[in-house]
Amino acid sequence: METLKFKTNIKCGGCVAQVTPGLNESAGTGNWEVDINNPEKILTVTVDGNEDNIISAVKGAGFAIEKVN
């Protein structure tokens, strides 16, 4: 398992609700969280798979996402 961090524009609980189905499918329930209190709205994901699936899920819900090193 690898932990990845992404900067997003997911800014509220409603936004989190919009990305939940896609992230649950691509990362698994309980394997991700968004820190909406962080100015960069950091999404932390623990996955086995491809980060492209995470990026697609967030973009598919209408949000911006950028990998943070």
PDB file of N, CA, C and O in Angstrom:
ATOM      1  N   MET A   1       0.844  -1.183   0.000  1.00  0.00           N
ATOM      2  CA  MET A   1       0.000   0.000   0.000  1.00  0.00           C
ATOM      3  C   MET A   1       0.886   1.243   0.000  1.00  0.00           C
ATOM      4  O   MET A   1       1.941   1.279   0.633  1.00  0.00           O
ATOM      5  N   GLU A   2       0.438   2.236  -0.711  1.00  0.00           N
ATOM      6  CA  GLU A   2       1.173   3.485  -0.833  1.00  0.00           C
ATOM      7  C   GLU A   2       0.251   4.635  -0.438  1.00  0.00           C
ATOM      8  O   GLU A   2      -0.930   4.636  -0.786  1.00  0.00           O
ATOM      9  N   THR A   3       0.791   5.611   0.288  1.00  0.00           N
ATOM     10  CA  THR A   3       0.015   6.792   0.656  1.00  0.00           C
ATOM     11  C   THR A   3       0.384   7.933  -0.275  1.00  0.00           C
ATOM     12  O   THR A   3       1.550   8.305  -0.401  1.00  0.00           O
ATOM     13  N   LEU A   4      -0.638   8.482  -0.927  1.00  0.00           N
ATOM     14  CA  LEU A   4      -0.464   9.576  -1.877  1.00  0.00           C
ATOM     15  C   LEU A   4      -1.184  10.809  -1.360  1.00  0.00           C
ATOM     16  O   LEU A   4      -2.210  10.701  -0.688  1.00  0.00           O
ATOM     17  N   LYS A   5      -0.650  11.977  -1.673  1.00  0.00           N
ATOM     18  CA  LYS A   5      -1.288  13.238  -1.285  1.00  0.00           C
ATOM     19  C   LYS A   5      -1.518  14.089  -2.528  1.00  0.00           C
ATOM     20  O   LYS A   5      -0.682  14.160  -3.429  1.00  0.00           O
ATOM     21  N   PHE A   6      -2.682  14.731  -2.542  1.00  0.00           N
ATOM     22  CA  PHE A   6      -3.072  15.569  -3.664  1.00  0.00           C
ATOM     23  C   PHE A   6      -3.636  16.889  -3.156  1.00  0.00           C
ATOM     24  O   PHE A   6      -4.344  16.923  -2.150  1.00  0.00           O
ATOM     25  N   LYS A   7      -3.320  17.971  -3.852  1.00  0.00           N
ATOM     26  CA  LYS A   7      -3.934  19.268  -3.591  1.00  0.00           C
ATOM     27  C   LYS A   7      -5.210  19.312  -4.426  1.00  0.00           C
ATOM     28  O   LYS A   7      -5.196  18.960  -5.606  1.00  0.00           O
ATOM     29  N   THR A   8      -6.318  19.746  -3.811  1.00  0.00           N
ATOM     30  CA  THR A   8      -7.606  19.775  -4.511  1.00  0.00           C
ATOM     31  C   THR A   8      -8.313  21.106  -4.251  1.00  0.00           C
ATOM     32  O   THR A   8      -7.795  21.978  -3.553  1.00  0.00           O
ATOM     33  N   ASN A   9      -9.489  21.237  -4.820  1.00  0.00           N
ATOM     34  CA  ASN A   9     -10.366  22.359  -4.492  1.00  0.00           C
ATOM     35  C   ASN A   9     -11.676  21.844  -3.888  1.00  0.00           C
ATOM     36  O   ASN A   9     -12.731  22.457  -4.054  1.00  0.00           O
ATOM     37  N   ILE A  10     -11.594  20.718  -3.191  1.00  0.00           N
ATOM     38  CA  ILE A  10     -12.727  20.139  -2.463  1.00  0.00           C
ATOM     39  C   ILE A  10     -12.811  20.901  -1.141  1.00  0.00           C
ATOM     40  O   ILE A  10     -11.974  20.705  -0.260  1.00  0.00           O
ATOM     41  N   LYS A  11     -13.826  21.777  -0.996  1.00  0.00           N
ATOM     42  CA  LYS A  11     -13.779  22.727   0.106  1.00  0.00           C
ATOM     43  C   LYS A  11     -14.833  22.577   1.191  1.00  0.00           C
ATOM     44  O   LYS A  11     -14.783  23.294   2.190  1.00  0.00           O
ATOM     45  N   CYS A  12     -15.787  21.665   1.024  1.00  0.00           N
ATOM     46  CA  CYS A  12     -16.842  21.560   2.033  1.00  0.00           C
ATOM     47  C   CYS A  12     -17.396  20.138   2.073  1.00  0.00           C
ATOM     48  O   CYS A  12     -17.048  19.292   1.249  1.00  0.00           O
ATOM     49  N   GLY A  13     -18.259  19.900   3.042  1.00  0.00           N
ATOM     50  CA  GLY A  13     -18.860  18.581   3.178  1.00  0.00           C
ATOM     51  C   GLY A  13     -19.664  18.165   1.958  1.00  0.00           C
ATOM     52  O   GLY A  13     -19.685  16.990   1.592  1.00  0.00           O
ATOM     53  N   GLY A  14     -20.328  19.131   1.329  1.00  0.00           N
ATOM     54  CA  GLY A  14     -21.084  18.832   0.114  1.00  0.00           C
ATOM     55  C   GLY A  14     -20.172  18.390  -1.017  1.00  0.00           C
ATOM     56  O   GLY A  14     -20.509  17.495  -1.792  1.00  0.00           O
ATOM     57  N   CYS A  15     -19.013  19.030  -1.101  1.00  0.00           N
ATOM     58  CA  CYS A  15     -18.019  18.658  -2.116  1.00  0.00           C
ATOM     59  C   CYS A  15     -17.499  17.244  -1.849  1.00  0.00           C
ATOM     60  O   CYS A  15     -17.349  16.440  -2.769  1.00  0.00           O
ATOM     61  N   VAL A  16     -17.229  16.959  -0.579  1.00  0.00           N
ATOM     62  CA  VAL A  16     -16.758  15.617  -0.210  1.00  0.00           C
ATOM     63  C   VAL A  16     -17.804  14.583  -0.610  1.00  0.00           C
ATOM     64  O   VAL A  16     -17.461  13.516  -1.118  1.00  0.00           O
ATOM     65  N   ALA A  17     -19.073  14.895  -0.385  1.00  0.00           N
ATOM     66  CA  ALA A  17     -20.147  13.970  -0.755  1.00  0.00           C
ATOM     67  C   ALA A  17     -20.155  13.702  -2.258  1.00  0.00           C
ATOM     68  O   ALA A  17     -20.467  12.591  -2.688  1.00  0.00           O
ATOM     69  N   GLN A  18     -19.813  14.718  -3.061  1.00  0.00           N
ATOM     70  CA  GLN A  18     -19.787  14.540  -4.515  1.00  0.00           C
ATOM     71  C   GLN A  18     -18.675  13.593  -4.964  1.00  0.00           C
ATOM     72  O   GLN A  18     -18.864  12.831  -5.913  1.00  0.00           O
ATOM     73  N   VAL A  19     -17.523  13.631  -4.299  1.00  0.00           N
ATOM     74  CA  VAL A  19     -16.403  12.779  -4.720  1.00  0.00           C
ATOM     75  C   VAL A  19     -16.428  11.406  -4.058  1.00  0.00           C
ATOM     76  O   VAL A  19     -15.708  10.503  -4.484  1.00  0.00           O
ATOM     77  N   THR A  20     -17.247  11.236  -3.020  1.00  0.00           N
ATOM     78  CA  THR A  20     -17.252   9.984  -2.260  1.00  0.00           C
ATOM     79  C   THR A  20     -17.494   8.746  -3.116  1.00  0.00           C
ATOM     80  O   THR A  20     -16.723   7.794  -2.999  1.00  0.00           O
ATOM     81  N   PRO A  21     -18.516   8.699  -3.969  1.00  0.00           N
ATOM     82  CA  PRO A  21     -18.729   7.458  -4.742  1.00  0.00           C
ATOM     83  C   PRO A  21     -17.522   7.074  -5.597  1.00  0.00           C
ATOM     84  O   PRO A  21     -17.120   5.911  -5.616  1.00  0.00           O
ATOM     85  N   GLY A  22     -16.950   8.035  -6.293  1.00  0.00           N
ATOM     86  CA  GLY A  22     -15.807   7.751  -7.159  1.00  0.00           C
ATOM     87  C   GLY A  22     -14.572   7.337  -6.387  1.00  0.00           C
ATOM     88  O   GLY A  22     -13.866   6.413  -6.790  1.00  0.00           O
ATOM     89  N   LEU A  23     -14.302   8.020  -5.271  1.00  0.00           N
ATOM     90  CA  LEU A  23     -13.123   7.667  -4.474  1.00  0.00           C
ATOM     91  C   LEU A  23     -13.314   6.337  -3.753  1.00  0.00           C
ATOM     92  O   LEU A  23     -12.365   5.565  -3.624  1.00  0.00           O
ATOM     93  N   ASN A  24     -14.524   6.062  -3.286  1.00  0.00           N
ATOM     94  CA  ASN A  24     -14.769   4.759  -2.663  1.00  0.00           C
ATOM     95  C   ASN A  24     -14.548   3.635  -3.667  1.00  0.00           C
ATOM     96  O   ASN A  24     -14.029   2.576  -3.314  1.00  0.00           O
ATOM     97  N   GLU A  25     -14.941   3.864  -4.913  1.00  0.00           N
ATOM     98  CA  GLU A  25     -14.761   2.846  -5.950  1.00  0.00           C
ATOM     99  C   GLU A  25     -13.289   2.685  -6.330  1.00  0.00           C
ATOM    100  O   GLU A  25     -12.816   1.561  -6.499  1.00  0.00           O
ATOM    101  N   SER A  26     -12.568   3.787  -6.465  1.00  0.00           N
ATOM    102  CA  SER A  26     -11.181   3.702  -6.939  1.00  0.00           C
ATOM    103  C   SER A  26     -10.172   3.435  -5.831  1.00  0.00           C
ATOM    104  O   SER A  26      -9.144   2.807  -6.083  1.00  0.00           O
ATOM    105  N   ALA A  27     -10.437   3.896  -4.609  1.00  0.00           N
ATOM    106  CA  ALA A  27      -9.475   3.723  -3.513  1.00  0.00           C
ATOM    107  C   ALA A  27      -9.976   2.773  -2.437  1.00  0.00           C
ATOM    108  O   ALA A  27      -9.183   2.198  -1.692  1.00  0.00           O
ATOM    109  N   GLY A  28     -11.281   2.608  -2.356  1.00  0.00           N
ATOM    110  CA  GLY A  28     -11.859   1.770  -1.312  1.00  0.00           C
ATOM    111  C   GLY A  28     -12.350   2.621  -0.148  1.00  0.00           C
ATOM    112  O   GLY A  28     -11.720   3.611   0.225  1.00  0.00           O
ATOM    113  N   THR A  29     -13.472   2.225   0.412  1.00  0.00           N
ATOM    114  CA  THR A  29     -14.051   2.936   1.542  1.00  0.00           C
ATOM    115  C   THR A  29     -13.075   2.932   2.711  1.00  0.00           C
ATOM    116  O   THR A  29     -12.538   1.887   3.078  1.00  0.00           O
ATOM    117  N   GLY A  30     -12.849   4.096   3.287  1.00  0.00           N
ATOM    118  CA  GLY A  30     -11.953   4.211   4.437  1.00  0.00           C
ATOM    119  C   GLY A  30     -10.490   4.377   4.082  1.00  0.00           C
ATOM    120  O   GLY A  30      -9.651   4.499   4.974  1.00  0.00           O
ATOM    121  N   ASN A  31     -10.167   4.384   2.795  1.00  0.00           N
ATOM    122  CA  ASN A  31      -8.768   4.511   2.366  1.00  0.00           C
ATOM    123  C   ASN A  31      -8.413   5.917   1.906  1.00  0.00           C
ATOM    124  O   ASN A  31      -7.348   6.128   1.325  1.00  0.00           O
ATOM    125  N   TRP A  32      -9.284   6.872   2.158  1.00  0.00           N
ATOM    126  CA  TRP A  32      -9.018   8.243   1.721  1.00  0.00           C
ATOM    127  C   TRP A  32      -9.678   9.229   2.672  1.00  0.00           C
ATOM    128  O   TRP A  32     -10.635   8.897   3.371  1.00  0.00           O
ATOM    129  N   GLU A  33      -9.141  10.463   2.685  1.00  0.00           N
ATOM    130  CA  GLU A  33      -9.753  11.544   3.448  1.00  0.00           C
ATOM    131  C   GLU A  33      -9.318  12.877   2.859  1.00  0.00           C
ATOM    132  O   GLU A  33      -8.229  13.003   2.298  1.00  0.00           O
ATOM    133  N   VAL A  34     -10.190  13.866   2.997  1.00  0.00           N
ATOM    134  CA  VAL A  34      -9.889  15.216   2.534  1.00  0.00           C
ATOM    135  C   VAL A  34      -9.830  16.125   3.756  1.00  0.00           C
ATOM    136  O   VAL A  34     -10.756  16.147   4.567  1.00  0.00           O
ATOM    137  N   ASP A  35      -8.742  16.869   3.883  1.00  0.00           N
ATOM    138  CA  ASP A  35      -8.604  17.849   4.961  1.00  0.00           C
ATOM    139  C   ASP A  35      -9.110  19.192   4.445  1.00  0.00           C
ATOM    140  O   ASP A  35      -8.355  19.975   3.869  1.00  0.00           O
ATOM    141  N   ILE A  36     -10.399  19.447   4.662  1.00  0.00           N
ATOM    142  CA  ILE A  36     -10.989  20.685   4.144  1.00  0.00           C
ATOM    143  C   ILE A  36     -10.561  21.904   4.966  1.00  0.00           C
ATOM    144  O   ILE A  36     -10.816  23.039   4.561  1.00  0.00           O
ATOM    145  N   ASN A  37      -9.921  21.685   6.105  1.00  0.00           N
ATOM    146  CA  ASN A  37      -9.413  22.798   6.913  1.00  0.00           C
ATOM    147  C   ASN A  37      -8.035  23.267   6.451  1.00  0.00           C
ATOM    148  O   ASN A  37      -7.608  24.372   6.787  1.00  0.00           O
ATOM    149  N   ASN A  38      -7.348  22.439   5.691  1.00  0.00           N
ATOM    150  CA  ASN A  38      -6.043  22.800   5.144  1.00  0.00           C
ATOM    151  C   ASN A  38      -6.270  23.761   3.977  1.00  0.00           C
ATOM    152  O   ASN A  38      -7.150  23.514   3.153  1.00  0.00           O
ATOM    153  N   PRO A  39      -5.507  24.839   3.884  1.00  0.00           N
ATOM    154  CA  PRO A  39      -5.698  25.788   2.772  1.00  0.00           C
ATOM    155  C   PRO A  39      -5.570  25.140   1.389  1.00  0.00           C
ATOM    156  O   PRO A  39      -6.166  25.620   0.425  1.00  0.00           O
ATOM    157  N   GLU A  40      -4.800  24.057   1.289  1.00  0.00           N
ATOM    158  CA  GLU A  40      -4.626  23.379   0.000  1.00  0.00           C
ATOM    159  C   GLU A  40      -5.602  22.221  -0.187  1.00  0.00           C
ATOM    160  O   GLU A  40      -5.534  21.510  -1.189  1.00  0.00           O
ATOM    161  N   LYS A  41      -6.519  22.027   0.782  1.00  0.00           N
ATOM    162  CA  LYS A  41      -7.563  20.990   0.683  1.00  0.00           C
ATOM    163  C   LYS A  41      -6.945  19.639   0.301  1.00  0.00           C
ATOM    164  O   LYS A  41      -7.272  19.068  -0.740  1.00  0.00           O
ATOM    165  N   ILE A  42      -6.061  19.144   1.146  1.00  0.00           N
ATOM    166  CA  ILE A  42      -5.274  17.954   0.845  1.00  0.00           C
ATOM    167  C   ILE A  42      -6.114  16.680   0.921  1.00  0.00           C
ATOM    168  O   ILE A  42      -6.774  16.404   1.923  1.00  0.00           O
ATOM    169  N   LEU A  43      -6.068  15.926  -0.154  1.00  0.00           N
ATOM    170  CA  LEU A  43      -6.664  14.593  -0.232  1.00  0.00           C
ATOM    171  C   LEU A  43      -5.544  13.592   0.015  1.00  0.00           C
ATOM    172  O   LEU A  43      -4.546  13.585  -0.705  1.00  0.00           O
ATOM    173  N   THR A  44      -5.703  12.745   1.030  1.00  0.00           N
ATOM    174  CA  THR A  44      -4.734  11.697   1.333  1.00  0.00           C
ATOM    175  C   THR A  44      -5.388  10.362   1.010  1.00  0.00           C
ATOM    176  O   THR A  44      -6.491  10.071   1.472  1.00  0.00           O
ATOM    177  N   VAL A  45      -4.701   9.554   0.215  1.00  0.00           N
ATOM    178  CA  VAL A  45      -5.245   8.281  -0.248  1.00  0.00           C
ATOM    179  C   VAL A  45      -4.216   7.188  -0.007  1.00  0.00           C
ATOM    180  O   VAL A  45      -3.033   7.362  -0.300  1.00  0.00           O
ATOM    181  N   THR A  46      -4.672   6.059   0.531  1.00  0.00           N
ATOM    182  CA  THR A  46      -3.818   4.886   0.671  1.00  0.00           C
ATOM    183  C   THR A  46      -4.326   3.845  -0.315  1.00  0.00           C
ATOM    184  O   THR A  46      -5.448   3.353  -0.187  1.00  0.00           O
ATOM    185  N   VAL A  47      -3.490   3.508  -1.309  1.00  0.00           N
ATOM    186  CA  VAL A  47      -3.937   2.610  -2.378  1.00  0.00           C
ATOM    187  C   VAL A  47      -2.860   1.613  -2.764  1.00  0.00           C
ATOM    188  O   VAL A  47      -1.674   1.796  -2.489  1.00  0.00           O
ATOM    189  N   ASP A  48      -3.313   0.567  -3.405  1.00  0.00           N
ATOM    190  CA  ASP A  48      -2.450  -0.418  -4.047  1.00  0.00           C
ATOM    191  C   ASP A  48      -2.299  -0.078  -5.518  1.00  0.00           C
ATOM    192  O   ASP A  48      -1.308  -0.419  -6.165  1.00  0.00           O
ATOM    193  N   GLY A  49      -3.303   0.598  -6.017  1.00  0.00           N
ATOM    194  CA  GLY A  49      -3.430   0.751  -7.456  1.00  0.00           C
ATOM    195  C   GLY A  49      -2.818   1.994  -8.034  1.00  0.00           C
ATOM    196  O   GLY A  49      -1.869   2.575  -7.509  1.00  0.00           O
ATOM    197  N   ASN A  50      -3.399   2.364  -9.124  1.00  0.00           N
ATOM    198  CA  ASN A  50      -2.898   3.421  -9.978  1.00  0.00           C
ATOM    199  C   ASN A  50      -3.422   4.780  -9.518  1.00  0.00           C
ATOM    200  O   ASN A  50      -4.621   4.935  -9.283  1.00  0.00           O
ATOM    201  N   GLU A  51      -2.541   5.755  -9.390  1.00  0.00           N
ATOM    202  CA  GLU A  51      -2.976   7.097  -8.994  1.00  0.00           C
ATOM    203  C   GLU A  51      -3.862   7.740 -10.057  1.00  0.00           C
ATOM    204  O   GLU A  51      -4.634   8.647  -9.748  1.00  0.00           O
ATOM    205  N   ASP A  52      -3.761   7.285 -11.298  1.00  0.00           N
ATOM    206  CA  ASP A  52      -4.603   7.832 -12.368  1.00  0.00           C
ATOM    207  C   ASP A  52      -6.081   7.613 -12.079  1.00  0.00           C
ATOM    208  O   ASP A  52      -6.911   8.447 -12.441  1.00  0.00           O
ATOM    209  N   ASN A  53      -6.423   6.492 -11.426  1.00  0.00           N
ATOM    210  CA  ASN A  53      -7.818   6.228 -11.074  1.00  0.00           C
ATOM    211  C   ASN A  53      -8.331   7.251 -10.064  1.00  0.00           C
ATOM    212  O   ASN A  53      -9.485   7.677 -10.135  1.00  0.00           O
ATOM    213  N   ILE A  54      -7.474   7.643  -9.127  1.00  0.00           N
ATOM    214  CA  ILE A  54      -7.848   8.642  -8.126  1.00  0.00           C
ATOM    215  C   ILE A  54      -8.065   9.993  -8.812  1.00  0.00           C
ATOM    216  O   ILE A  54      -9.065  10.670  -8.572  1.00  0.00           O
ATOM    217  N   ILE A  55      -7.126  10.367  -9.656  1.00  0.00           N
ATOM    218  CA  ILE A  55      -7.221  11.642 -10.375  1.00  0.00           C
ATOM    219  C   ILE A  55      -8.487  11.675 -11.228  1.00  0.00           C
ATOM    220  O   ILE A  55      -9.193  12.683 -11.254  1.00  0.00           O
ATOM    221  N   SER A  56      -8.771  10.586 -11.918  1.00  0.00           N
ATOM    222  CA  SER A  56      -9.981  10.510 -12.756  1.00  0.00           C
ATOM    223  C   SER A  56     -11.249  10.631 -11.925  1.00  0.00           C
ATOM    224  O   SER A  56     -12.204  11.289 -12.339  1.00  0.00           O
ATOM    225  N   ALA A  57     -11.265   9.999 -10.756  1.00  0.00           N
ATOM    226  CA  ALA A  57     -12.452  10.050  -9.897  1.00  0.00           C
ATOM    227  C   ALA A  57     -12.730  11.475  -9.430  1.00  0.00           C
ATOM    228  O   ALA A  57     -13.879  11.917  -9.428  1.00  0.00           O
ATOM    229  N   VAL A  58     -11.685  12.190  -9.037  1.00  0.00           N
ATOM    230  CA  VAL A  58     -11.858  13.563  -8.552  1.00  0.00           C
ATOM    231  C   VAL A  58     -12.240  14.493  -9.703  1.00  0.00           C
ATOM    232  O   VAL A  58     -13.161  15.299  -9.572  1.00  0.00           O
ATOM    233  N   LYS A  59     -11.544  14.384 -10.816  1.00  0.00           N
ATOM    234  CA  LYS A  59     -11.875  15.219 -11.981  1.00  0.00           C
ATOM    235  C   LYS A  59     -13.278  14.902 -12.492  1.00  0.00           C
ATOM    236  O   LYS A  59     -14.008  15.802 -12.908  1.00  0.00           O
ATOM    237  N   GLY A  60     -13.653  13.624 -12.461  1.00  0.00           N
ATOM    238  CA  GLY A  60     -14.975  13.212 -12.915  1.00  0.00           C
ATOM    239  C   GLY A  60     -16.099  13.806 -12.081  1.00  0.00           C
ATOM    240  O   GLY A  60     -17.220  13.972 -12.563  1.00  0.00           O
ATOM    241  N   ALA A  61     -15.792  14.126 -10.821  1.00  0.00           N
ATOM    242  CA  ALA A  61     -16.783  14.759  -9.946  1.00  0.00           C
ATOM    243  C   ALA A  61     -16.766  16.282 -10.096  1.00  0.00           C
ATOM    244  O   ALA A  61     -17.545  16.986  -9.453  1.00  0.00           O
ATOM    245  N   GLY A  62     -15.863  16.783 -10.958  1.00  0.00           N
ATOM    246  CA  GLY A  62     -15.840  18.209 -11.249  1.00  0.00           C
ATOM    247  C   GLY A  62     -14.858  19.036 -10.432  1.00  0.00           C
ATOM    248  O   GLY A  62     -15.002  20.255 -10.335  1.00  0.00           O
ATOM    249  N   PHE A  63     -13.866  18.384  -9.845  1.00  0.00           N
ATOM    250  CA  PHE A  63     -12.909  19.099  -9.003  1.00  0.00           C
ATOM    251  C   PHE A  63     -11.505  19.035  -9.583  1.00  0.00           C
ATOM    252  O   PHE A  63     -11.170  18.135 -10.354  1.00  0.00           O
ATOM    253  N   ALA A  64     -10.691  20.013  -9.194  1.00  0.00           N
ATOM    254  CA  ALA A  64      -9.283  20.051  -9.605  1.00  0.00           C
ATOM    255  C   ALA A  64      -8.467  19.176  -8.656  1.00  0.00           C
ATOM    256  O   ALA A  64      -8.798  19.043  -7.478  1.00  0.00           O
ATOM    257  N   ILE A  65      -7.401  18.586  -9.184  1.00  0.00           N
ATOM    258  CA  ILE A  65      -6.532  17.739  -8.372  1.00  0.00           C
ATOM    259  C   ILE A  65      -5.120  17.809  -8.935  1.00  0.00           C
ATOM    260  O   ILE A  65      -4.915  17.811 -10.149  1.00  0.00           O
ATOM    261  N   GLU A  66      -4.152  17.868  -8.025  1.00  0.00           N
ATOM    262  CA  GLU A  66      -2.743  17.939  -8.411  1.00  0.00           C
ATOM    263  C   GLU A  66      -1.932  17.165  -7.376  1.00  0.00           C
ATOM    264  O   GLU A  66      -2.073  17.395  -6.175  1.00  0.00           O
ATOM    265  N   LYS A  67      -1.091  16.254  -7.836  1.00  0.00           N
ATOM    266  CA  LYS A  67      -0.289  15.446  -6.915  1.00  0.00           C
ATOM    267  C   LYS A  67       0.720  16.319  -6.179  1.00  0.00           C
ATOM    268  O   LYS A  67       1.340  17.208  -6.763  1.00  0.00           O
ATOM    269  N   VAL A  68       0.872  16.047  -4.883  1.00  0.00           N
ATOM    270  CA  VAL A  68       1.844  16.733  -4.037  1.00  0.00           C
ATOM    271  C   VAL A  68       2.919  15.723  -3.676  1.00  0.00           C
ATOM    272  O   VAL A  68       2.612  14.587  -3.313  1.00  0.00           O
ATOM    273  N   ASN A  69       4.186  16.133  -3.775  1.00  0.00           N
ATOM    274  CA  ASN A  69       5.280  15.210  -3.437  1.00  0.00           C
ATOM    275  C   ASN A  69       5.558  15.183  -1.961  1.00  0.00           C
ATOM    276  O   ASN A  69       6.447  14.459  -1.514  1.00  0.00           O
TER     277      ASN A  69
END
